[in-house]
Every structure is written in structure tokens, then in C-alpha cells.
Amino acid sequence: MWRKNWGFKNGDLIQEFGYDDDVDFDLRDDIEELTGSELLDEDDHDVVDAVIFWWRDGDGDLVDTLVDSLTTLGEGGVVWVLTPKSGRSGYVSPAEIQEAAPTAGLHCTTSVGVSKDWSATRLVTRKNK
């Protein structure tokens, strides 16, 4: 189901932020299979089609992290913020993302459940709404 909602396709370059041992490895594998390439890490400087980042309560300043995620994002690209679902350790309220996005120059467009533990919120630059 997430495949249709995310808009990823073969050949897309996706950069990943916030990787840790609690990420959804099946989801990561699905993205890599769909795009035909490995996820790029935080240190890569290639222009990317999308950014995913795993965000948990206590990870720092969300606005700063959102701004950092835009440095390699190509025109028309999207940012997906993955957060633990309600009731899970590290849960982040959707209101926190909605509040931080405009300050970083982004706009929330949709939220989807992507696994039993993670939800995702799609953000786009204001000009790409």
C-alpha cells in the first residue's frame, strides 16, 4: 500500500537520515527494491529525488533537521518524516511536525501508516504543493 502513496519509482535516489537499530528494515528493503538502488546516507551529497528520515522524540530540533534534509533535495522532491506510532517509544505528535514544517519552508500534505511501528508524514516545499 505504501508504494502507491509514496510515489517512489525505479531510478529514484532516496537519502536517509536518522538511521538506527530501531528502523523498519523491511520498509528500507522495499524502498531499495522499488528504486533499484541503496538508500544514500546522511553524508552523501548527490541530488536526490526524496528524503526519508526516522524521527523520534528527543532526537533534537526538528526544524534544523528538516532544513538539513533539504540541502540535497532536488526540485520537486519530497521529504518523508517517519515517526513511531502512538503508544510506541519515541512517539512524536503530528502537531509537532505540522508546527515545524512551515518554519523549515515545507508544507505537510499527507500522513500514512507504513508499518506496525512507524507512521510517515509527507512534506513538500511550498512551491511544490
N, C-alpha and C positions, 0 to 999 in steps of 0.2 A: 504493500500500500504506500509506503513512504516514497518509493521510486517515482510515482506519478507526481506526488506533492512537491518533491524537492527540485525537479527539473534538471537533474544531472543527466549527462549523456556521454557516450563513448568519446574519448578525446579531451574531456574537460580536465583541467588541472584544479585540484582542491587542496587548499592549505589548511592544516590542522593546528590549533592552539589548545593548550590545557591538557595535553595527553597525560594520563596517569594510569595506575593499575586498576582503577575503577571504571574505565571507559567500557562501552559496549563493543567488544571485539567482533561480534558477528555483524554489527552495523558497519563498522570500519571495513570489514572484508566485503560486505555487499557494495559499499561505495567504490572500493577499488576494483571490484569485478565489473561494475556498471561502467566506470570511466575508463577502464583498461590501463590504469596507472596507479602507482602507490601514492598515498597521501603525502604531500610535502610537509615538512616540519616548520617550526617557528623561525628557523634560521635560513630557510630558502628565500631567495629574492626574485624568483620568477614571477611574472604577472600571472595571476590565477583567475579562474572563472568564478570561484566561490571559496568562501572560508567557512570552516566549521570550528567552533570552539566549545570545549567542555567547560562549563562554568558552575562552580559550587559556591555556596555561602562561605565566606571567609577567604575567597581567592584574591581579594584585593579590590581595586577600584574598577568597577565595570566600565565606566566612561573611558578611562585610559586604555583599557584592554580593547574596547570597541574601536577606538581611534587607531591603535596599533594594528588591528586586524585589517584596516583599510589601506595600509601602505603598499601592499602588493596586489590589491583587488583591482581587476580590470574594469573597464567601462561596462556598465550593465550587469556587473557581478552582484552576488548576494552574500549575505552573512547569515549563517545559521548558528544560533546560540542554543547549545544543548545543556539542559539543567536537570538535576534529579527530580523525579516526580514528587508530588506532595506526599509527605509521610516518610520520605527517604532521607537519609543523612545527606546534608549539604543542600537541601531544598532551597530554591530561590523563588520568591514570589514573582508572578508575571508582571505585577505592578513595578517591581524594581527594574525590569528590562524596559518596560514602556516609558519609565521615567528617564532612564539613562540614554536611550536611543536618540532622541532629538538633540541632546547636548553633543552627541558624537556625530551629528549630521545624518542620522539614519531614521527610518520610519518602519514601525512594526506592521507587517502585513498579515501574517497568519501564524497559528501555533498548531502543532500536531504531536501526537504521541508516537514515538518511534521505536520504543521497546518497553518491556515491563518496568524498567527503571528510569528511563530518560524521556523527556519531552523536548521538543525543538521549537524555537521561535524564529521565523524568517524576517530578516531586516534588509531593507534596500536603501540606497542613497536617495535623498529627497528627489533628485532629478529623474530617478529610475522608477518611480512609483507606477 
